[in-house]
């Protein structure tokens, strides 16, 4: 199976799982303890937070070396995506807005999993992407360090201290990312 076919299959599964996670679930706490639920959502990092693998240098779509570790001290969203991925495309406007709104404290890093540079530049221009787009084609080492990734989009919210605080396997709404960013500021 080719990498593209594998990613298409994994993205379809991730999209289906994302839809399932967005369905309302009867939660006894939601009815009886709304403050407790809200407080739990505002916790900055998971208890089992692990250091993010930021020891990579990757090329951006303009051929410039980007050290992931150079962003330590800011909140980082590492987003694995591809131009052919519908759910990935749906998340881009939120990332553009968040990057603009939190420019001093946040960096979104878009890692395209299998697109050549020739596709990335016009795509970034079309969607007015205002954050670094890194070339992940041929960089299975980076994907493996964050993985296993069962599909895309896959996003990792990293605190200023370099700990992975949240993982999103599949699409997530802007409001959720914003809550997580604010909790880390």
LOMARDREN-45150 format. One record per residue (C-alpha): residue in three letters; x negated, y, z negated. Coordinates in steps of 0.001 Angstrom, whole numbers, padded with zeros to 6 digits. Each point is the difference from the previous one (the first is absolute). Example, Ala and Ser with C-alpha at 12.3 -4.5 7.8 and 13.67 -1.06 7.14 Angstrom:
BEGIN
['Ala', [-012300, -004500, -007800]]
['Ser', [-001370, 003440, 000660]]
***
This chain:
BEGIN
['Unk', [000000, 000000, 000000]]
['Unk', [-001409, 003417, 000928]]
['Unk', [-000550, 002711, -002591]]
['Unk', [002761, 002089, 001580]]
['Unk', [002488, -002890, -000105]]
['Unk', [-000961, -000705, -003592]]
['Unk', [000535, 003659, -000950]]
['Unk', [003350, 000128, 001798]]
['Unk', [001147, -003095, -001887]]
['Unk', [-001267, 001324, -003307]]
['Unk', [001572, 003408, 000599]]
['Unk', [003375, -001592, 000721]]
['Unk', [-000206, -001944, -003260]]
['Unk', [-001119, 003119, -001895]]
['Unk', [002872, 002027, 001469]]
['Unk', [002507, -002654, -001048]]
['Unk', [-001473, -000121, -003501]]
['Unk', [000017, 003805, -000204]]
['Unk', [003691, 000052, 000883]]
['Unk', [000696, -002560, -002701]]
['Unk', [-001877, 002059, -002586]]
['Unk', [002083, 003067, 000856]]
['Unk', [003264, -001787, -000699]]
['Unk', [001616, 000961, -003294]]
['Unk', [-000520, -002549, -002722]]
['Unk', [002122, -000200, -003120]]
['Unk', [-002375, 000902, -002804]]
['Unk', [001361, 000065, -003517]]
['Unk', [-002477, 002743, -000927]]
['Unk', [001237, 002238, 002809]]
['Unk', [003462, 000013, -001554]]
['Unk', [-000922, 000176, -003668]]
['Unk', [-003413, 001663, -000217]]
['Unk', [-000542, 002455, 002878]]
['Unk', [-002682, 001878, -001953]]
['Unk', [-002009, -003196, -000482]]
['Unk', [000201, -000796, 003703]]
['Unk', [-001078, 003528, 000932]]
['Unk', [-002888, -000132, -002472]]
['Unk', [-001182, -003315, 001451]]
['Unk', [-000005, 001500, 003510]]
['Unk', [-002199, 002894, -001164]]
['Unk', [-002815, -002190, -001358]]
['Unk', [-003152, 001014, 001839]]
['Unk', [-001714, -003373, 000557]]
['Unk', [000949, -003626, -000330]]
['Unk', [-001440, -001707, -003078]]
['Unk', [-002084, -002285, 002197]]
['Unk', [-001441, 002819, 002173]]
['Unk', [-003240, -000971, 001702]]
['Unk', [-002713, 002119, 001579]]
['Unk', [000711, 000888, 003611]]
['Unk', [-002522, -001224, 002551]]
['Unk', [-001282, 003454, 000972]]
['Unk', [-003521, -001105, 000905]]
['Unk', [000675, 000051, 003758]]
['Unk', [-001098, 002430, 002685]]
['Unk', [002291, 000001, 003027]]
['Unk', [000191, 001962, 003227]]
['Unk', [002886, 002379, 000399]]
['Unk', [001744, 000391, 003347]]
['Unk', [-002543, 002717, 000941]]
['Unk', [-002990, -002269, -000650]]
['Unk', [-000962, 001680, -003300]]
['Unk', [-001156, -002181, -002905]]
['Unk', [002381, 000210, -002970]]
['Unk', [-001034, -001346, -003402]]
['Unk', [003086, -001085, -001891]]
['Unk', [-001854, 000603, -003278]]
['Unk', [-000341, 003707, 000876]]
['Unk', [003690, 000447, -000870]]
['Unk', [-000348, -001277, -003566]]
['Unk', [001317, 002702, -002330]]
['Unk', [003115, 000480, 002127]]
['Unk', [003090, -002146, 000173]]
['Unk', [-000410, -002173, 003107]]
['Unk', [002611, -001798, 002051]]
['Unk', [-001597, -002649, 002205]]
['Unk', [002547, -000927, 002650]]
['Unk', [-000593, -002942, 002367]]
['Unk', [002066, 000496, 003159]]
['Unk', [000094, -000301, 003810]]
['Unk', [001437, 002077, 002851]]
['Unk', [002284, -002854, 001098]]
['Unk', [001514, -000441, -003519]]
['Unk', [003486, 001533, -000365]]
['Unk', [000037, 000153, -003831]]
['Unk', [-003495, 001547, 000092]]
['Unk', [001250, 002681, 002380]]
['Unk', [002907, 000710, -002362]]
['Unk', [-002384, 000684, -002916]]
['Unk', [-002258, 002465, 001839]]
['Unk', [002171, 003153, -000442]]
['Unk', [000072, -000571, -003776]]
['Unk', [-003781, -000396, -000127]]
['Unk', [-000422, 003191, 002060]]
['Unk', [002267, 001903, -002428]]
['Unk', [-001696, -001433, -003090]]
['Unk', [-003456, 000832, 001363]]
['Unk', [001142, 003581, 000590]]
['Unk', [001760, 000378, -003369]]
['Unk', [-002823, -001488, -002084]]
['Unk', [-002987, 001026, 002160]]
['Unk', [-002245, 000841, -002977]]
['Unk', [000676, -003193, -001937]]
['Unk', [000827, -002696, 002577]]
['Unk', [-001490, -001618, 003053]]
['Unk', [001908, -002420, 002174]]
['Unk', [-002275, -002356, 001927]]
['Unk', [001691, -001696, 002936]]
['Unk', [-001861, -003162, 000994]]
['Unk', [001187, -001197, 003392]]
['Unk', [-000359, -003782, -000097]]
['Unk', [-000451, -000769, 003688]]
['Unk', [000385, 003057, 002211]]
['Unk', [-002865, 001277, 002171]]
['Unk', [-001006, 003662, -000324]]
['Unk', [001567, 000748, 003397]]
['Unk', [003438, -000717, -001499]]
['Unk', [-000613, 001691, -003337]]
['Unk', [-000802, 003519, 001177]]
['Unk', [003181, 000622, 002037]]
['Unk', [002099, -001738, -002655]]
['Unk', [-001428, 002204, -002757]]
['Unk', [000641, 003093, 002113]]
['Unk', [003566, -001066, 000814]]
['Unk', [000878, -000523, -003678]]
['Unk', [-002055, 002990, -001216]]
['Unk', [-001951, -002218, -002388]]
['Unk', [-001947, 002260, -002372]]
['Unk', [-001979, -002658, -001857]]
['Unk', [-003006, -002139, 000994]]
['Unk', [000738, -002868, 002372]]
['Unk', [-002609, -002727, -000401]]
['Unk', [-000734, -002681, 002587]]
['Unk', [000694, -003398, -001529]]
['Unk', [-000422, -001948, 003242]]
['Unk', [-002697, -002574, -000689]]
['Unk', [-000106, 000886, -003704]]
['Unk', [001551, -003109, -001494]]
['Unk', [-002382, 000517, -002942]]
['Unk', [001985, 003072, -001074]]
['Unk', [003360, -001737, 000418]]
['Unk', [-001270, -003027, -001903]]
['Unk', [-001221, 002204, -002863]]
['Unk', [003512, 001431, -000420]]
['Unk', [001796, -003209, 000885]]
['Unk', [001297, -002329, 000601]]
['Unk', [002187, 002185, 002196]]
['Unk', [003025, -001954, 001158]]
['Unk', [001181, 002748, 002313]]
['Unk', [000016, 003701, 000580]]
['Unk', [000594, 002608, -001116]]
['Unk', [-001934, -000702, -003158]]
['Unk', [-000816, 002932, -002278]]
['Unk', [-002133, 000314, -003112]]
['Unk', [000300, 002944, -002383]]
['Unk', [-003338, 000582, -001688]]
['Unk', [-000461, 002203, -003053]]
['Unk', [-002681, 002656, -000406]]
['Unk', [-002057, -002541, -001937]]
['Unk', [-000071, -002409, 002950]]
['Unk', [002513, -002518, -001414]]
['Unk', [002702, -001494, 002246]]
['Unk', [003130, 001156, -001806]]
['Unk', [002713, -001118, 002427]]
['Unk', [000294, -002293, 003017]]
['Unk', [002717, 000173, 002633]]
['Unk', [000271, -002939, 002361]]
['Unk', [002449, 001352, 002533]]
['Unk', [001595, 003381, 000430]]
['Unk', [000573, 002255, -003011]]
['Unk', [001913, 003298, -000195]]
['Unk', [-001681, 003384, -000411]]
['Unk', [001689, 000549, -003378]]
['Unk', [-001636, -003126, -001384]]
['Unk', [-003472, 001025, 001185]]
['Unk', [000578, 003494, -001380]]
['Unk', [000965, -001339, -003458]]
['Unk', [-003126, -002120, -000019]]
['Unk', [-002224, 002906, 001086]]
['Unk', [001451, 002346, -002627]]
['Unk', [-000541, -002613, -002719]]
['Unk', [-003699, -000088, 000933]]
['Unk', [-000589, 003762, 000097]]
***
